[in-house]
């Protein structure tokens, strides 16, 4: 019994203290700051603007689904609410995945110096940078 509790304790500690991912937050209020900090060129700024708009649309659709889900089950039983909470969490997870996907797109457009600056900032904040595969196809 003690061994099981100890294992549970360790698992909870690992998940609680796992290093969080270093997100840029494209689509939020800091797009202009992102452009300035990373000294984005015109093409990168245009991509940032377009992807920010895309993210807002994607997450607005998910937010509408979440709002509808909550409205539909205002006075539901506990059992139904447990099921709804799972669906709601799935929607929130999808929104987080959208944020990561758009951030990764922007990160893939950074030049090596910009990306290195990003990883340094993440390190200073003790956050885990999003890895971008920079392998070159030499065909």
MIGUMAR-509480 format. One line per field, with one value per residue (C-alpha): z negated, x negated, y negated; residue number from 1. Coordinates in steps of 0.1 Angstrom, whole numbers. Last residue first. Example, Ala and Ser with C-alpha at 12.3 -4.5 7.8 and 13.67 -1.06 7.14 Angstrom:
<atoms>
c3	(-71 | -78)
c1	(-137 | -123)
c2	(11 | 45)
n	(2 | 1)
</atoms>
This chain:
<atoms>
c3	(532 | 500 | 478 | 449 | 413 | 392 | 373 | 349 | 312 | 291 | 262 | 227 | 201 | 174 | 181 | 189 | 210 | 230 | 237 | 249 | 271 | 287 | 293 | 310 | 332 | 342 | 350 | 370 | 391 | 379 | 403 | 384 | 352 | 369 | 378 | 343 | 327 | 349 | 340 | 303 | 302 | 321 | 297 | 268 | 284 | 290 | 253 | 243 | 266 | 251 | 216 | 225 | 237 | 205 | 184 | 204 | 193 | 157 | 161 | 173 | 142 | 119 | 135 | 160 | 152 | 173 | 199 | 232 | 221 | 212 | 245 | 264 | 247 | 255 | 292 | 295 | 279 | 305 | 334 | 318 | 315 | 352 | 361 | 337 | 348 | 385 | 376 | 358 | 387 | 411 | 390 | 381 | 417 | 427 | 400 | 412 | 447 | 436 | 414 | 378 | 353 | 327 | 299 | 323 | 341 | 308 | 292 | 320 | 317 | 280 | 275 | 284 | 318 | 315 | 278 | 281 | 262 | 241 | 231 | 194 | 175 | 156 | 119 | 114 | 137 | 121 | 86 | 93 | 106 | 76 | 51 | 70 | 68 | 30 | 25 | 43 | 24 | -9 | 0)
c1	(-179 | -195 | -165 | -177 | -170 | -156 | -130 | -115 | -114 | -91 | -111 | -108 | -103 | -128 | -121 | -158 | -158 | -128 | -145 | -176 | -155 | -138 | -172 | -184 | -153 | -160 | -196 | -187 | -161 | -125 | -99 | -96 | -89 | -58 | -44 | -52 | -33 | -3 | -4 | -8 | 21 | 43 | 33 | 44 | 78 | 81 | 73 | 100 | 125 | 115 | 119 | 155 | 162 | 149 | 168 | 200 | 196 | 192 | 221 | 243 | 235 | 241 | 276 | 282 | 294 | 271 | 265 | 273 | 257 | 225 | 223 | 233 | 205 | 180 | 190 | 189 | 154 | 143 | 155 | 138 | 107 | 104 | 113 | 88 | 61 | 66 | 64 | 31 | 19 | 25 | 9 | -21 | -26 | -26 | -51 | -73 | -72 | -80 | -110 | -105 | -128 | -122 | -113 | -95 | -73 | -65 | -56 | -32 | -16 | -12 | 26 | 31 | 31 | -5 | -11 | -48 | -46 | -75 | -62 | -59 | -85 | -70 | -66 | -30 | -33 | -64 | -51 | -19 | -37 | -60 | -31 | -12 | -44 | -47 | -10 | -15 | -46 | -28 | 0)
c2	(-169 | -183 | -185 | -207 | -198 | -226 | -206 | -231 | -222 | -243 | -257 | -242 | -270 | -280 | -317 | -322 | -290 | -303 | -335 | -316 | -294 | -324 | -341 | -309 | -310 | -346 | -338 | -307 | -325 | -324 | -310 | -277 | -297 | -312 | -279 | -265 | -294 | -286 | -249 | -256 | -280 | -255 | -227 | -249 | -255 | -217 | -211 | -236 | -217 | -183 | -198 | -208 | -173 | -159 | -184 | -174 | -138 | -148 | -172 | -143 | -123 | -153 | -159 | -187 | -222 | -243 | -215 | -233 | -266 | -248 | -230 | -261 | -281 | -254 | -252 | -290 | -289 | -262 | -284 | -314 | -293 | -286 | -322 | -338 | -313 | -323 | -360 | -354 | -333 | -361 | -388 | -366 | -356 | -393 | -401 | -372 | -385 | -421 | -410 | -401 | -418 | -390 | -414 | -438 | -413 | -395 | -428 | -436 | -402 | -407 | -409 | -373 | -357 | -344 | -336 | -329 | -296 | -282 | -247 | -240 | -221 | -192 | -202 | -191 | -161 | -148 | -155 | -137 | -107 | -107 | -108 | -80 | -59 | -66 | -58 | -24 | -16 | -24 | 0)
n	(139 | 138 | 137 | 136 | 135 | 134 | 133 | 132 | 131 | 130 | 129 | 128 | 127 | 126 | 125 | 124 | 123 | 122 | 121 | 120 | 119 | 118 | 117 | 116 | 115 | 114 | 113 | 112 | 111 | 110 | 109 | 108 | 107 | 106 | 105 | 104 | 103 | 102 | 101 | 100 | 99 | 98 | 97 | 96 | 95 | 94 | 93 | 92 | 91 | 90 | 89 | 88 | 87 | 86 | 85 | 84 | 83 | 82 | 81 | 80 | 79 | 78 | 77 | 76 | 75 | 74 | 73 | 72 | 71 | 70 | 69 | 68 | 67 | 66 | 65 | 64 | 63 | 62 | 61 | 60 | 59 | 58 | 57 | 56 | 55 | 54 | 53 | 52 | 51 | 50 | 49 | 48 | 47 | 46 | 45 | 44 | 43 | 42 | 41 | 40 | 39 | 38 | 37 | 36 | 35 | 34 | 33 | 32 | 31 | 30 | 29 | 28 | 27 | 26 | 25 | 24 | 23 | 22 | 21 | 20 | 19 | 18 | 17 | 16 | 15 | 14 | 13 | 12 | 11 | 10 | 9 | 8 | 7 | 6 | 5 | 4 | 3 | 2 | 1)
</atoms>
